[in-house]
Amino acid sequence: DANSDSALPIEGVDASYNDFWIENAGIGDTLRTSHIIYPTDGQLPDLAEGAVTRLRRPGSATINGPEDRGLSERCLVGFNAGPPFVPSLYNNNVQIIQNEDHVVLMTEMINDARIAPVFDSSDAQPMLDEKLRLWSGDSHAYWDGDTLVVVTNNFNGLTRSFGRAGTSLHKVLTERLTRVGPYTVDYEFTIDDPATFSDKLTAIVSMTKVAGLLYEYACHEGNYGMVNILRGARVQEALAEEATN
């Protein structure tokens, strides 16, 4: 009885197990009320006429197969991996790897690595054929002074444009990474998607270097949880059929 005087308080491991995984501590002395800097009111732009507000997959009202389940549940796209990167409860780390002519943006969540060739300018970037579509889009990069600019298009349209709005089919994402201190990078991104929003959307996230390695996030929901989800759905169907007979 939780109301009993003899009930033991929940503390120690029982109370804090889930908190161990959650990244909710503020780092640095800048606290933002909104990541959005444009529109200047800090709010999302209005939706464009006819914009999709809920992305549904065929048969998503049922559990006929793995295709009916969410992308992160299927270990295809991490829920905070983007692109763009958006802070979430956990696994927010990003590793930036750079050599002479390429940059790699690797997210901790599901270890998605976007490899972007670096060109002399934005005009020098070749474009994929519009028929070639990728989950994380096709990325190219160039330097604007001390700022690394990564432009991504050719998304496959099977992910949302931003948040819960739209699809990624017409999205062009521009990311700007600028070192503003020895351990801090300002990550700014702009979404230009006229099929989803009535205006562009720009947001900024401060990234702080951590003293550690980025380890593999081994996503196993698709190996174990998926089987049990589908098995449970079949059992529910069998029980419902028995009840009607």
NULO-8120 format. One record per residue: residue number from 1; residue in one letter; chain; y, x, z of N, C-alpha, C, O in turn. Coordinates in steps of 0.2 Angstrom, whole numbers. Example, Ala and Ser with C-alpha at 12.3 -4.5 7.8 and 13.67 -1.06 7.14 Angstrom:
residues 2
resi_resn_chain_n_c2_n_c1_n_c3_ca_c2_ca_c1_ca_c3_c_c2_c_c1_c_c3_o_c2_o_c1_o_c3
1_A_A_-28_66_39_-22_62_39_-16_66_39_-17_71_42;
2_S_A_-11_64_35_-5_68_36_0_64_39_6_67_40;
end
This chain:
residues 245
resi_resn_chain_n_c2_n_c1_n_c3_ca_c2_ca_c1_ca_c3_c_c2_c_c1_c_c3_o_c2_o_c1_o_c3
1_D_A_-6_4_0_0_0_0_6_4_0_7_8_5;
2_A_A_10_4_-5_16_8_-6_21_7_0_25_11_1;
3_N_A_21_1_2_26_-1_7_24_0_14_27_-1_19;
4_S_A_18_3_15_15_4_21_18_10_25_20_15_21;
5_D_A_19_10_31_22_16_35_18_22_34_20_28_34;
6_S_A_11_21_33_7_26_32_6_29_25_3_34_24;
7_A_A_10_26_20_9_28_13_13_35_13_18_37_16;
8_L_A_9_40_9_12_47_9_17_47_3_16_44_-2;
9_P_A_22_50_4_27_51_-1_24_55_-7_20_60_-6;
10_I_A_27_53_-13_25_57_-19_29_63_-20_35_63_-21;
11_E_A_26_69_-19_30_75_-20_25_81_-22_20_79_-24;
12_G_A_28_86_-23_24_92_-25_22_91_-33_26_89_-37;
13_V_A_16_93_-34_14_93_-41_14_86_-44_16_85_-49;
14_D_A_12_81_-40_12_74_-42_19_71_-44_19_68_-49;
15_A_A_24_74_-41_31_71_-42_34_75_-48_38_72_-52;
16_S_A_32_81_-49_36_86_-54_32_88_-60_34_92_-64;
17_Y_A_26_86_-60_22_88_-66_25_87_-73_26_92_-77;
18_N_A_27_81_-74_30_80_-80_37_83_-81_39_85_-87;
19_D_A_41_84_-76_47_87_-76_47_94_-78_51_97_-81;
20_F_A_41_97_-77_40_104_-79_41_105_-87_44_111_-89;
21_W_A_40_100_-91_40_101_-98_47_99_-100_49_100_-106;
22_I_A_51_95_-96_57_93_-99_63_98_-98_64_101_-93;
23_E_A_67_98_-104_72_103_-104_79_99_-104_82_97_-108;
24_N_A_81_98_-97_87_94_-96_92_98_-92_97_95_-90;
25_A_A_92_104_-92_97_108_-89_102_110_-93_101_112_-99;
26_G_A_108_110_-91_114_112_-95_115_119_-95_114_122_-90;
27_I_A_116_122_-101_117_130_-101_124_131_-104_126_128_-109;
28_G_A_128_135_-101_135_136_-103_140_132_-100_138_128_-95;
29_D_A_146_132_-101_151_129_-98_155_123_-102_160_120_-100;
30_T_A_151_122_-108_154_116_-112_149_110_-112_144_111_-114;
31_L_A_152_105_-110_148_99_-110_151_94_-114_157_92_-114;
32_R_A_147_92_-119_150_87_-125_148_80_-123_143_78_-120;
33_T_A_153_75_-124_152_68_-123_148_66_-130_145_60_-129;
34_S_A_149_69_-135_145_67_-141_144_74_-145_149_78_-146;
35_H_A_139_74_-149_138_80_-153_141_78_-160_143_83_-164;
36_I_A_143_72_-161_146_71_-168_154_72_-167_157_70_-163;
37_I_A_156_76_-172_163_78_-172_167_75_-178_173_75_-179;
38_Y_A_163_72_-183_165_68_-188_160_63_-190_155_64_-192;
39_P_A_162_56_-190_169_54_-188_172_56_-182_168_57_-177;
40_T_A_178_56_-181_182_59_-175_181_55_-169_182_57_-164;
41_D_A_179_48_-170_177_44_-164_171_46_-160_169_43_-155;
42_G_A_167_51_-163_161_53_-160_155_48_-161_150_48_-158;
43_Q_A_156_43_-166_151_38_-167_148_39_-174_151_42_-178;
44_L_A_142_36_-175_139_36_-182_143_32_-187_146_27_-185;
45_P_A_144_34_-193_147_30_-198_144_23_-199_138_23_-197;
46_D_A_147_18_-202_144_12_-203_139_13_-208_139_18_-212;
47_L_A_134_9_-208_129_9_-213_131_7_-220_135_2_-220;
48_A_A_129_10_-225_130_8_-232_127_1_-233_122_-1_-230;
49_E_A_130_-2_-238_127_-9_-240_120_-8_-243_119_-4_-247;
50_G_A_115_-12_-240_108_-11_-242_104_-5_-239_99_-4_-241;
51_A_A_107_-2_-234_104_4_-231_97_1_-227_98_-4_-224;
52_V_A_92_5_-228_86_4_-224_87_5_-217_90_11_-215;
53_T_A_86_1_-212_87_2_-205_81_3_-201_81_5_-196;
54_R_A_75_2_-205_69_3_-201_64_5_-207_62_1_-211;
55_L_A_62_11_-206_57_14_-211_50_12_-209_47_14_-204;
56_R_A_47_8_-214_40_6_-213_35_9_-218_37_10_-224;
57_R_A_29_11_-216_24_13_-220_20_7_-222_19_2_-218;
58_P_A_17_7_-228_12_2_-230_7_0_-225_4_5_-223;
59_G_A_6_-6_-223_1_-8_-218_3_-6_-211_-2_-6_-207;
60_S_A_9_-4_-209_11_-2_-203_11_-7_-197_11_-5_-191;
61_A_A_10_-13_-199_9_-18_-194_2_-18_-191_0_-21_-186;
62_T_A_-3_-14_-195_-10_-14_-193_-11_-6_-191_-7_-2_-191;
63_I_A_-18_-5_-189_-20_2_-188_-26_2_-192_-32_4_-189;
64_N_A_-26_2_-199_-31_3_-203_-33_10_-204_-39_11_-205;
65_G_A_-29_14_-204_-30_21_-205_-25_26_-202_-20_23_-200;
66_P_A_-25_32_-203_-20_37_-200_-13_36_-203_-8_38_-200;
67_E_A_-13_34_-209_-7_33_-213_-3_28_-210_3_28_-211;
68_D_A_-5_23_-206_-1_18_-202_2_21_-196_6_18_-193;
69_R_A_1_27_-194_3_30_-188_10_34_-189_11_36_-195;
70_G_A_13_35_-184_20_39_-185_18_46_-187_13_49_-186;
71_L_A_24_49_-190_23_56_-193_22_61_-187_17_66_-188;
72_S_A_25_61_-181_24_66_-176_17_65_-173_14_70_-171;
73_E_A_15_59_-173_8_57_-170_3_60_-175_-3_62_-173;
74_R_A_4_61_-181_-1_64_-186_1_71_-187_-3_74_-191;
75_C_A_5_74_-183_6_81_-183_9_83_-190_8_89_-192;
76_L_A_13_79_-193_16_81_-199_23_84_-198_25_89_-201;
77_V_A_27_80_-195_34_82_-193_36_81_-186_34_75_-183;
78_G_A_38_86_-183_40_85_-176_46_80_-175_50_80_-179;
79_F_A_46_77_-169_51_71_-168_58_74_-167_63_71_-168;
80_N_A_59_81_-165_65_84_-165_66_90_-169_71_93_-169;
81_A_A_61_91_-174_62_96_-178_66_95_-184_68_100_-188;
82_G_A_68_89_-186_73_88_-191_69_89_-198_63_88_-199;
83_P_A_73_92_-202_80_94_-202_85_88_-202_83_84_-206;
84_P_A_90_88_-199_93_93_-194_90_93_-188_87_89_-186;
85_F_A_91_99_-184_88_99_-177_92_95_-173_99_95_-173;
86_V_A_89_91_-168_93_87_-164_89_88_-157_83_87_-156;
87_P_A_93_90_-152_90_91_-145_86_84_-142_88_79_-144;
88_S_A_81_86_-139_77_80_-136_74_82_-130_77_87_-126;
89_L_A_69_79_-127_67_80_-120_64_87_-119_64_90_-114;
90_Y_A_60_90_-125_57_96_-124_55_99_-131_56_96_-136;
91_N_A_53_105_-130_51_109_-136_57_109_-141_56_108_-147;
92_N_A_63_111_-139_69_112_-143_70_119_-146_76_120_-149;
93_N_A_66_123_-144_67_130_-146_67_131_-154_63_128_-157;
94_V_A_71_135_-157_72_137_-164_72_145_-164_76_148_-161;
95_Q_A_68_147_-169_68_155_-170_71_156_-177_69_153_-182;
96_I_A_76_160_-177_80_162_-183_78_169_-185_79_174_-182;
97_I_A_74_169_-191_72_176_-194_75_177_-200_76_173_-205;
98_Q_A_78_183_-200_82_185_-206_80_192_-209_79_197_-205;
99_N_A_80_192_-216_79_199_-219_85_199_-224_89_195_-224;
100_E_A_84_204_-229_89_205_-234_91_199_-238_96_198_-240;
101_D_A_86_195_-240_87_190_-245_84_183_-243_83_179_-247;
102_H_A_81_183_-237_78_176_-235_80_175_-228_81_180_-224;
103_V_A_80_169_-226_81_167_-219_76_161_-217_74_157_-221;
104_V_A_73_162_-211_68_157_-209_70_153_-203_72_157_-198;
105_L_A_70_147_-203_72_143_-197_65_139_-195_63_135_-198;
106_M_A_63_142_-190_56_139_-187_57_136_-181_60_138_-176;
107_T_A_55_130_-180_56_125_-174_49_126_-170_44_127_-173;
108_E_A_50_125_-164_45_126_-159_40_120_-160_34_120_-160;
109_M_A_43_114_-161_39_108_-162_35_108_-169_38_108_-174;
110_I_A_29_108_-168_24_108_-174_25_114_-178_22_115_-184;
111_N_A_29_119_-176_29_126_-179_31_125_-186_28_128_-191;
112_D_A_36_121_-188_38_120_-195_43_126_-197_48_127_-193;
113_A_A_42_129_-202_46_135_-204_49_133_-211_45_133_-216;
114_R_A_55_133_-211_59_132_-217_61_139_-220_65_142_-216;
115_I_A_59_141_-226_61_147_-229_66_146_-234_65_143_-239;
116_A_A_72_149_-233_78_148_-237_80_155_-240_82_159_-237;
117_P_A_79_155_-247_82_161_-250_89_162_-249_93_157_-250;
118_V_A_92_168_-249_99_169_-248_102_171_-254_100_176_-257;
119_F_A_108_168_-256_111_169_-263_118_172_-261_120_171_-256;
120_D_A_121_174_-266_128_177_-265_133_172_-264_138_173_-261;
121_S_A_132_165_-267_137_160_-266_133_153_-267_128_153_-269;
122_S_A_137_148_-265_134_141_-266_133_140_-273_128_136_-275;
123_D_A_137_143_-278_136_141_-285_130_145_-288_127_143_-293;
124_A_A_127_150_-284_121_153_-287_114_150_-285_109_153_-287;
125_Q_A_114_145_-282_108_142_-279_105_138_-285_107_133_-287;
126_P_A_99_140_-287_95_135_-291_92_129_-288_91_129_-282;
127_M_A_91_124_-292_89_118_-289_82_116_-291_81_117_-297;
128_L_A_78_113_-287_72_111_-289_72_105_-293_77_101_-293;
129_D_A_68_103_-298_67_97_-301_67_91_-296_64_92_-291;
130_E_A_71_86_-298_72_80_-293_65_77_-291_64_73_-287;
131_K_A_60_78_-296_53_75_-295_49_79_-289_44_76_-287;
132_L_A_51_85_-288_48_89_-283_51_88_-276_57_89_-274;
133_R_A_47_84_-271_50_82_-265_46_85_-259_40_85_-260;
134_L_A_49_87_-254_46_90_-248_48_86_-242_53_83_-241;
135_W_A_43_87_-237_45_84_-230_51_86_-227_55_83_-225;
136_S_A_52_93_-227_58_96_-224_63_98_-230_68_102_-228;
137_G_A_62_96_-236_67_97_-241_66_104_-244_62_108_-242;
138_D_A_71_106_-249_71_112_-252_78_115_-250_83_113_-251;
139_S_A_77_121_-246_83_124_-243_85_131_-247_81_135_-249;
140_H_A_92_132_-247_95_138_-250_100_140_-245_103_135_-242;
141_A_A_102_146_-245_107_149_-240_112_153_-244_110_156_-249;
142_Y_A_117_154_-241_122_159_-243_127_160_-237_127_156_-232;
143_W_A_131_166_-237_135_168_-231_142_165_-233_145_167_-239;
144_D_A_146_162_-228_153_161_-229_156_164_-223_157_162_-218;
145_G_A_158_171_-225_161_175_-219_155_177_-215_150_179_-217;
146_D_A_156_175_-208_151_176_-203_146_170_-202_143_170_-197;
147_T_A_147_165_-206_143_159_-205_138_159_-210_139_159_-216;
148_L_A_132_158_-208_126_157_-212_126_149_-214_125_145_-210;
149_V_A_126_148_-221_126_141_-223_119_139_-226_117_143_-231;
150_V_A_116_134_-224_110_132_-227_110_125_-230_112_120_-226;
151_V_A_109_124_-236_110_118_-240_103_116_-242_99_119_-245;
152_T_A_101_109_-240_94_107_-241_95_100_-244_98_96_-242;
153_N_A_91_99_-250_90_93_-253_83_92_-255_78_95_-253;
154_N_A_81_87_-260_75_86_-262_70_84_-256_64_86_-256;
155_F_A_72_80_-252_68_77_-246_64_72_-250_65_69_-255;
156_N_A_58_70_-247_53_66_-250_54_58_-249_51_54_-252;
157_G_A_59_57_-245_61_49_-244_56_46_-239_57_40_-238;
158_L_A_52_50_-236_47_47_-231_49_48_-224_45_46_-219;
159_T_A_55_51_-223_57_52_-216_64_48_-216_67_47_-221;
160_R_A_67_47_-210_73_44_-209_79_49_-211_78_55_-211;
161_S_A_85_46_-213_90_50_-215_93_54_-208_94_60_-208;
162_F_A_94_49_-203_97_52_-197_95_47_-192_97_41_-193;
163_G_A_93_49_-186_91_44_-181_86_39_-183_81_41_-186;
164_R_A_88_32_-183_83_27_-185_86_24_-192_83_19_-194;
165_A_A_91_27_-195_94_24_-201_92_28_-207_91_34_-208;
166_G_A_91_23_-212_90_26_-219_83_29_-221_79_30_-216;
167_T_A_83_32_-227_77_37_-229_81_43_-231_87_43_-232;
168_S_A_77_48_-232_79_55_-233_80_56_-241_82_61_-243;
169_L_A_78_51_-245_78_52_-252_84_55_-255_84_59_-260;
170_H_A_90_52_-253_96_54_-256_100_59_-251_106_60_-253;
171_K_A_97_61_-246_101_65_-241_102_72_-244_97_76_-246;
172_V_A_108_75_-243_110_82_-244_112_84_-237_117_82_-234;
173_L_A_108_89_-234_110_92_-228_113_99_-228_110_103_-232;
174_T_A_119_100_-225_122_106_-225_122_109_-217_126_106_-213;
175_E_A_119_114_-216_119_117_-209_123_124_-209_123_128_-214;
176_R_A_127_124_-204_131_130_-203_130_133_-196_131_130_-191;
177_L_A_127_140_-196_126_143_-190_131_149_-189_131_154_-194;
178_T_A_134_149_-184_140_154_-183_139_157_-176_138_153_-171;
179_R_A_138_163_-175_138_167_-169_144_167_-165_149_169_-168;
180_V_A_145_164_-160_151_163_-156_151_167_-150_156_167_-146;
181_G_A_146_171_-148_146_175_-142_139_179_-143_135_178_-147;
182_P_A_138_183_-138_132_188_-138_126_184_-138_121_186_-141;
183_Y_A_126_178_-135_120_174_-134_120_167_-136_116_163_-134;
184_T_A_125_165_-140_127_159_-142_128_158_-149_132_162_-152;
185_V_A_125_153_-152_126_151_-159_128_144_-160_125_139_-157;
186_D_A_134_142_-163_135_135_-164_132_133_-171_132_136_-176;
187_Y_A_128_128_-170_124_125_-175_127_118_-177_127_114_-173;
188_E_A_130_118_-183_134_113_-186_130_110_-192_129_114_-196;
189_F_A_130_103_-192_126_101_-198_130_95_-201_133_91_-197;
190_T_A_130_94_-207_133_88_-211_128_85_-215_125_88_-219;
191_I_A_128_78_-214_123_74_-218_128_70_-223_132_66_-221;
192_D_A_126_71_-229_129_67_-235_124_63_-238_120_65_-242;
193_D_A_124_56_-236_119_52_-239_122_45_-240_122_40_-236;
194_P_A_125_44_-246_129_38_-247_124_32_-248_127_26_-247;
195_A_A_118_33_-248_113_27_-248_112_24_-241_109_19_-240;
196_T_A_114_28_-236_113_26_-229_119_25_-225_120_20_-222;
197_F_A_124_30_-226_130_29_-222_136_28_-227_136_31_-232;
198_S_A_141_25_-224_147_24_-228_152_30_-228_156_30_-232;
199_D_A_150_35_-224_154_41_-224_149_47_-222_144_46_-220;
200_K_A_152_53_-223_148_59_-221_148_59_-213_151_56_-210;
201_L_A_143_63_-210_142_63_-203_141_71_-202_137_74_-205;
202_T_A_145_73_-197_145_80_-195_144_80_-187_148_77_-184;
203_A_A_140_85_-185_138_86_-178_138_93_-176_136_97_-181;
204_I_A_138_95_-170_138_102_-168_134_102_-162_134_98_-157;
205_V_A_129_107_-162_125_108_-156_125_116_-154_125_120_-159;
206_S_A_126_117_-148_127_124_-146_120_127_-144_116_124_-140;
207_M_A_118_132_-147_111_135_-146_112_142_-142_116_146_-143;
208_T_A_108_142_-137_109_148_-132_102_152_-132_97_149_-132;
209_K_A_103_158_-133_97_163_-133_93_163_-127_96_163_-121;
210_V_A_87_163_-127_83_163_-121_79_169_-121_77_172_-127;
211_A_A_77_172_-115_73_178_-115_66_177_-115_63_177_-110;
212_G_A_63_175_-121_56_174_-121_54_173_-129_58_174_-133;
213_L_A_48_172_-130_45_172_-136_44_165_-138_43_160_-134;
214_L_A_44_163_-145_42_156_-147_35_156_-148_32_159_-153;
215_Y_A_31_152_-144_24_152_-145_22_146_-150_26_141_-150;
216_E_A_16_146_-152_14_141_-157_13_134_-153_10_134_-147;
217_Y_A_16_129_-155_15_122_-153_9_119_-157_10_117_-162;
218_A_A_3_119_-154_-3_117_-157_-4_109_-156_-5_107_-151;
219_C_A_-2_106_-162_-2_99_-162_-9_96_-163_-12_97_-168;
220_H_A_-12_93_-158_-19_91_-159_-20_83_-159_-26_80_-159;
221_E_A_-15_79_-158_-15_72_-159_-19_70_-165_-23_65_-164;
222_G_A_-18_73_-170_-22_71_-176_-29_73_-176_-33_70_-180;
223_N_A_-31_77_-171_-38_79_-171_-42_75_-166_-48_73_-167;
224_Y_A_-39_73_-160_-42_69_-155_-39_62_-154_-43_57_-154;
225_G_A_-33_62_-153_-30_56_-151_-31_51_-157_-32_45_-155;
226_M_A_-30_53_-163_-30_48_-169_-37_45_-169_-37_39_-170;
227_V_A_-42_49_-168_-49_46_-168_-50_40_-163_-52_35_-165;
228_N_A_-47_41_-157_-48_36_-152_-43_30_-153_-45_25_-151;
229_I_A_-37_31_-156_-33_26_-158_-36_21_-163_-36_15_-162;
230_L_A_-39_24_-168_-43_20_-173_-49_17_-170_-50_11_-172;
231_R_A_-53_20_-166_-59_18_-163_-57_12_-159_-60_6_-159;
232_G_A_-51_12_-155_-49_7_-150_-47_1_-154_-49_-5_-152;
233_A_A_-44_2_-160_-42_-4_-164_-48_-7_-167_-48_-14_-167;
234_R_A_-53_-4_-169_-59_-7_-171_-63_-11_-166_-65_-17_-167;
235_V_A_-63_-9_-160_-65_-12_-154_-61_-19_-153_-64_-24_-152;
236_Q_A_-55_-18_-153_-51_-24_-152_-52_-29_-157_-52_-35_-156;
237_E_A_-53_-27_-163_-55_-32_-169_-61_-35_-168_-62_-41_-169;
238_A_A_-66_-31_-165_-73_-34_-164_-73_-39_-158_-76_-44_-159;
239_L_A_-69_-38_-153_-69_-42_-148_-65_-49_-150_-67_-54_-147;
240_A_A_-60_-48_-154_-56_-54_-156_-61_-58_-160_-60_-64_-160;
241_E_A_-65_-55_-165_-70_-59_-169_-75_-63_-165_-76_-68_-166;
242_E_A_-77_-59_-159_-82_-62_-155_-79_-68_-151_-83_-73_-150;
243_A_A_-73_-68_-150_-70_-73_-146_-69_-80_-150_-68_-85_-148;
244_T_A_-68_-79_-157_-67_-84_-161_-73_-87_-164_-73_-93_-167;
245_N_A_-79_-84_-162_-86_-87_-165_-89_-90_-159_-95_-93_-160;
end
